[in-house]
Amino acid sequence: RVNRALVRLAEKARALSPNLKEKENKLHCEKHQEELKLFCETDKKLICVICRDAREHREHRFIPIEEAAENYKSQMKTSIESFTKKNSEIQEMEQLQKTEISGVREQSRSLQSHITSKFTEKRQILAEEEQRLLKELREAEAKSLDIMEKNLQVIQDNSKSMQEKITKLQERMDQKVGVIFLTVRIYFQCRPHRKCTTSRE
């Protein structure tokens, strides 16, 4: 106990030293005001030499702070290397995915252009075919109408001629002179098969 008391007094004296920089650089136990020199691997925390001898740390394993720091630095270095490797793999996957996305977009744009071009070509062909068929239809219509118009003219001429004959016949029928009526009758009976005459033999 006397030795521990002396140690505490020595630590307090050093704490009152004007060398504040040294005090700031060293960590001290909040409970015992002793410098933290050990690392309890069981509780994963820094302790002083007095804490080491306490009942709660009696069965624990301790190592110097410097050794613990080196161990954790080595572990951190290993973790950093592992994370760096994984991050590199992730970046490669990211770049690959971006490349695939870019490829899909480029392929899609190419297909869109191809489809648009083909349908534009088809529309042009259909438009030309439409104009060709319409032209043929108009020509066929004009040809048919020309024939039908000529036939109609012939029919109308025949109808007119027939109407004139009917009118003449009607006029002859109204004649009271029998000789004139018979002359007209003989004329229509003989024409156009043979040449007839009205003179007596």
Beta strands, then each sheet from edge to edge (+ up, - down):
strand 1: 38-40
strand 2: 45-47
strand 3: 62-64
sheet 1: 2+ 1- 3+
end
